[in-house]
Amino acid sequence: MTNTAPARAGFVPAPMAILWVALLTTPLWLAQVGLYQYLALEIMIWMLFALGYNLLLGTTGLPSFGHGAYFGLGAYAFGLLQQRVSANLWFDLAGAVLVTAALAALVALFISHRRGIYYALLTIAFGQVFWFVANKWHTVTGGEDGLLNIQRPLVSLGFAQVSLKSNEALFYFCFVVFALVVVALWRLVHSPLGRILAAIKQNELRAAFVGHNVWLCKWLAFVIASAVAGLAGAMFAMAQQSAYPNVMSLHSSGFVVMMVLIGGGLVSFWGPVIGALFFILARDLLGAATDTWLLWYGLLFVGMVLWKPEGIAGVWQAMRPKWRHRPAPVAATKKEVAHGPV
């Protein structure tokens, strides 16, 4: 039987390999273009957050507009576990993911039976609850001051211990985590479950009619996306060495939505990667020129949504066939060379 699976469903597709090479080599060329290593670390963390979020919005068609709450939950859980339970990196990371996933599973129980605007509004409501608790529970979260003095624990490999104090060392550690999660998400999207999630996005009622447990699949998608957000939040807490309530706000939740949409997450798995890179660079480069950078980015976002709602990845997909099928120049005949075109 002929294999009809698309080439991009391979274990390590070309865009993934290019992304890995580009990220791995940043310490070699980033300073040469006037940027700094921490920027690459931050971009990678937001890429991970956006890729996880796109499992909801791009793959399943579920608009979660309070998803920054789970990014913040991961950051707070990592810091609290480190400071109050054990300063073991693996324990704290796993604990941050599990705590975030458990709370997301509880939220998903209440929202997975909803669709459209009602689903979106409920995600906002629950996100605001978590944000409010982070702001007001001073004895645990530090309130508006945030949770400070989060350390970067040693990486215990059994035969050796590696320090993460430098941004470069933390970058390489986070890269390994990032690469593993990207492979897992890629395989998930191209798995039978991923195809069911895509069917739910196309038509939820039809997916239910053919026998799929739509509620359970939506619940799983929300929990997995939130767990990835919690992992990204834990990495962000290590990078910042603190956790603040503002990462749980609607403001931050809107950022990840903008990254996914402007990058083209609705039409491509790699859209969130493009969007996160574009957003962070725009923030730093436009921010260096003007304090109103977000206004200009917002106008750019509006223009993109109106002109090309598929985002940057959609523009690329539309241009590829034109380049691929561009006719090759016809060689001039001897007669044309001697006497000019007939």
Stockholm file with secondary structure:
# STOCKHOLM 1.0

chainA/1-342         MTNTAPARAGFVPAPMAILWVALLTTPLWLAQVGLYQYLALEIMIWMLFALGYNLLLGTTGLPSFGHGAYFGLGAYAFGLLQQRVSANLWFDLAGAVLVTAALAALVALFISHRRGIYYALLTIAFGQVFWFVANKWHTVTGGEDGLLNIQRPLVSLGFAQVSLKSNEALFYFCFVVFALVVVALWRLVHSPLGRILAAIKQNELRAAFVGHNVWLCKWLAFVIASAVAGLAGAMFAMAQQSAYPNVMSLHSSGFVVMMVLIGGGLVSFWGPVIGALFFILARDLLGAATDTWLLWYGLLFVGMVLWKPEGIAGVWQAMRPKWRHRPAPVAATKKEVAHGPV
#=GR chainA/1-342 SS CCCCSCGGGSSSCHHHHHHHHHHHTHHHHTGGGTCCHHHHHHHHHHHHHHHHHHIIIIIICCCCSCTHHHHHHHHHHHHHHHHHTCCCHHHHHHHHHHHHHHHHHHHHHHHTTCCHHHHHHHHHHHHHHHHHHHHHCHHHHCGGGCBCCCCCCCEECSSCEECCCSHHHHHHHHHHHHHHHHHHHHHHHTSHHHHHHHHHHHCHHHHHHTTCCHHHHHHHHHHHHHHHHHHHHHHHHHHHTSBCGGGGSHHHHHHHHHHHHHHTTTTCTTHHHHHHHHHHHHHHHHHHHCTTHHHHHHHHHHHHHHHCTTHHHHHHHHHHHHHHTCCCCCCCCHHHHHHCCC
#=GC SS_cons         CCCCSCGGGSSSCHHHHHHHHHHHTHHHHTGGGTCCHHHHHHHHHHHHHHHHHHIIIIIICCCCSCTHHHHHHHHHHHHHHHHHTCCCHHHHHHHHHHHHHHHHHHHHHHHTTCCHHHHHHHHHHHHHHHHHHHHHCHHHHCGGGCBCCCCCCCEECSSCEECCCSHHHHHHHHHHHHHHHHHHHHHHHTSHHHHHHHHHHHCHHHHHHTTCCHHHHHHHHHHHHHHHHHHHHHHHHHHHTSBCGGGGSHHHHHHHHHHHHHHTTTTCTTHHHHHHHHHHHHHHHHHHHCTTHHHHHHHHHHHHHHHCTTHHHHHHHHHHHHHHTCCCCCCCCHHHHHHCCC
//
